Amino acid sequence: MKDPNGVQSFLNSLPYHLALTCWSPRKILRERTVHCLEGAIFAVAALRVLGFPPLLWDLEAERDTDHVLAVFKVDGCWGAVAASNFAGCRYREPVYRSLRELAMSYFNLYFNLARQRSLRRYSRPVNLARFDHLNWMTSEDEVWYIAEYLCDIPHRPLLTPKQEKSLRAVDERLYEAELVGHRRK
């Protein structure tokens, strides 16, 4: 894990689990399994060790679950590290000039199992240093306060209401491609 790509490779090596947990990076290292939120929290910690600011970012969906990612900048451009149950909602190279551009890179691949494109909003990055006093990186306890904070902060819209109404369903080929490796309960 010498760079963001290495952090992503480590996350990709871990099985995805569907439990309702919010483990700290320490517990993730012990358990060797993650889901989206935990993967992002772990990636933020790993990126911090590499010298990046500890930035967590939330993508908000309608009729679907949110997606949480670790974001980082290289030469002024945004990239992301993420765990996901969907094939295309993981790593992004640091080539996006704005957070909106980065969010839009996930738009076409972000859909629910009813085949509806569901991504609607994105947050500002949250610097997890704000939780250092709670020892979020090394705690034995779950870190639900991070998830709760993400629910309370403002999110910016990606689409206009007119655009939302005109979205078409995801076609069969994209649907099948995104479900490669998908875990179900």
NORRAQUI-V647463 format. One record per run of one state. SS is the DSSP state (@ for helix, = for strand, . for the rest). FROM is the first residue (numbers start at 1). TO is the last residue. Records with the same first field share a line. If there is no record, write none. Layout:
# NORRAQUI-V647463
SS: FROM-TO ; FROM-TO
This chain:
# NORRAQUI-V647463
.: 1-3 ; 14-14 ; 17-24 ; 32-32 ; 35-35 ; 50-54 ; 62-66 ; 75-76 ; 82-91 ; 97-98 ; 108-110 ; 112-116 ; 118-118 ; 124-125 ; 135-143 ; 153-154 ; 158-160 ; 166-171 ; 179-185
@: 4-13 ; 25-31 ; 36-49 ; 99-107 ; 128-134 ; 144-152 ; 161-165 ; 172-178
=: 15-16 ; 33-34 ; 55-61 ; 67-74 ; 77-81 ; 92-96 ; 111-111 ; 117-117 ; 119-123 ; 126-127 ; 155-157
